[in-house]
Amino acid sequence: MQKNRLKTIDALEINFVDSCCREDFKLDTSGERRPGKSKGTGEKRLFIKGVKDNPAPYDQFFQFDKVKYFFFKKSDLLLYLKEAKEEYMNPAQDYQKDISVFYKENVEYVNALQHEYNRLQFDRTYDKQHRYYLVLKGNTTKNNENRIAYSYILSICLPRVTKFNFVKLMNEDNGDIFIYLKPTFFTKQEAVDFVSMTDVDLGKRPKNKGKARKAQTKYRFDLLQKMPACVVTGVADDRLLVACHIKPYSECSEEEAFDINNGIIMTPTFHYMFDIGFISFKDTGELMISGFLSNLNKNRLGIKDGQLCSINKGSAKYLDYHRKNIFSRVTIDEDELID
């Protein structure tokens, strides 16, 4: 039997804007009113980008004439709700309504989904201001299967703190195109695990700030002696380098917290990418790039999957932790997805 094989082709990330969210989650933007500001489109369509000059890159990504279907995973929606719970219960944004009352029912609603993989189909449209939208295929009745499927996403996602990740996949056996849609909760930038002379994270260890600063300064100095340049870029100016924990400081034991083998030197951009799971490393030093990072951004950053980096061989157990717990993999059950 011929086995279906999915290959990641590209990725695209968009912000989920207020104009496209469900009515119950609208923000109080009274202080942001601008002449000509629209009331929004709600569940009718999903805003992608303003494309006055060139919509071609988005048409090339979505390939509506070739894509078999879009799909999302039930487990991703449950993870989103788990990560967004604090925003539901204690909002950092000003919403027009009390959104906390919707959290429990949304969890129950998503849990009631019968299948892990759920399909839907979009087309694209523009408005008079040359803005590019995805619009659900089919009629506008409640019985439209695409509308029903999208309702699970629309019902839970909060505006401005949600990223929609699209990953374009191809079945290498027959060329069929699929697009994986994953909503991700993304509020204030997560505390990046910097260890430098100016960033002191006391955590649970030691409580004396002076001692903590000395310990972390020594850790950075010792790590720079062992690893004097960014492992990805080769930049060796220590003013541009940060000492990073591979296994996050907050998850470390006392011994692990200042183990040199749990450290890695990078420039800030790659440090942040490492902390949020966009990159990781094999034990042998090959760079691993998340399938959620677009080809455009990979090219701009000058990185390629598999490029060799100068990784400390003693870091294997910490890199294993990072790959299993932090690295953002595109995980798809091919037999479930493809007919």
Secondary structure, DSSP 8 states (H G I E B T S, - for coil): -----EEEEEEEEEE--GGGS-GGG-B--GGG--TT-----GGGEEEEEE-SS--HHHHHHH-TTTEEEEEEEHHHHHHHHHHHHHHHHS-SS-BSS-GGGGHHHHHHHHHT-S-SEEEE-EEEEE-TT-EEEEEESS-SSTT-HHHHHHHHHHHH--TTSEEEEEEEEEETTT--EEEEEEEEE--S-----EESSS----TTS---HHHHHHHHHHHHHHHHHH--S-TTT----GGG-EEEESS-GGG--HHHHT-GGGEEEE-HHHHHHHHTTSEEE-TT-BEEE-TTS-HHHHHHHT--TT-B----GGGHHHHHHHHHHTS------HHHH--
